Amino acid sequence: MSMNLTIAPDVVHLQNRLGRLTPVSLNCFVFRDRYCVILRASREFPSRQLSNSAEHLAHQIVVRLGVAPEQVDFFQWQPGDHPEWLRWGFQWVGMSPLKGRCEAVSAGLFDSYLRPLQMQGLGFSLLRGEESAVA
């Protein structure tokens, strides 16, 4: 599972779990009638801190997208020689994510969803208001 993202990320300033504005690198896609957000770990926001702020980041992203939370899939990517892919999951109560969990992406999910996503997904930017409508 060593797919690297070749699309340049947007850097969006979001609040971490401590309420501090933090630059978050991410890519947004529409794929198979769903939204997909891939958050990239970086030196400024390492993987562990990204995971620890998952609920706060997910809420802000869903609000910016202006969609129902159940329409959005969240993934985290740790670039490097051995890239790590994680999937975020939440129990949503209205627009509030609770009980966030982060689990490694299986080879099956990687091959059936993430690989085709990069080739066939419609990318858009949260920075330029280019949200794509999901049918």
N, C-alpha and C positions, 0 to 999 in steps of 0.2 A: 504494500500500500504506500508507494512512494510517489504519489502524484504531487507535483508542485503547482501552485496557482501561477498562471502566467499573466493574469490580468492585474494591472496596478490597482491597489486598494484606495478607497477614500479614507481620509483621516477625519473622523468626526469627534468632536469634543463632547464627552458624556460624563456624568457624575459617577464616580466609583462608590463602593459601599460606605465610604467615609464622607461622602458628599463633596469630594474634590473633583474639579473638572480635570479630565484626563484624556489625552489623545488616544482614540481607539481606531485601529486600522481594520477596515471591513470591506466586504464585497456583498452586494445585494443582487439577487437573481429572482426571476419568475421562471418556474420550471414545473411542468405537470400540474398546472392549475394551483400552485402554491408559491408562497414566498420562501426564499431561502437566504439566510444571512450567515456569512462565514466571517467570524472574527479572528483576526491574526494576532498571535502573541508577538511581542516585540521587546526590545531592550527597555523601552519606556513603560511597557505594560506586560510583564512576563506572564507566562501561562498560569502559574499558580494564582497570581493576583486577578487575572482575567476570570478564572473559575470562581474565585471567592466573591467577585462582584457580579456574578451571572444574573441574579434576579434583578438587580438594579439596572444593569445594562439592557436586559431583555425588555423590561417595562418601557424604558425610554425609546428603544428602537421601535417597539410596537406602536407607541404613541406617534412617533414621527411617520411611520408608515400609514397610520390612520386605518388600520385593519383589525379584524378580530384576532386575538392571540392564537387561536387554534388554526389559523391559516399560515402560520410562520414556523419554519424549521430552523433551528439554530445549531451551527457547528463551530468548533474552535480548531484552528490549525496552528501547530507549532512548527515553523519552518526549520530546516536544517538538513544535515546529512541523512538523518532518519526521521522524516516528518511524522508528527503525531497528529492524528485526527480524533477529536472528541465530539460527542453529540450531547447537547444540553437538552434536558427535559424538565418540565415544570407542571405543577398542578395550578391551574389558573382559577382565580376567583375574581370574576369580572376582568379588570385590566391589571390585576395584581398577581404576579407569579409567586407561588409559594413552593416550599419543599423542592428546591432546585436540585437536580442531580446531573452529574457529568459522567459519561461512560465512553470507553474506547469504541470507536467505530469498527464494526465487524468487517471482514473481507467481503462478505456478501453485500452488505449495505454500501460499501465503498464501490464495488463493481456495478451494482444495479442503480445507484443513485448519484454518488459524488462524481464518478468519472463521466457519465453522460451529462451531468449538470454543467460541467465546464465546457463541454462541446456544444450542447444544445440549449442551455439556459439563456434567457434574455437578461443580460446584465443592466442594471440601472444605478443611478447615484442618489443617495439621500441628500447630497449637498446641493444638487441643482433642481430638486423638485421633480425628478423624472420618474416618479413612482409609476410602475406599470400595473394596470388593473388586471386582476385575476378574474376570469369568467366564472 
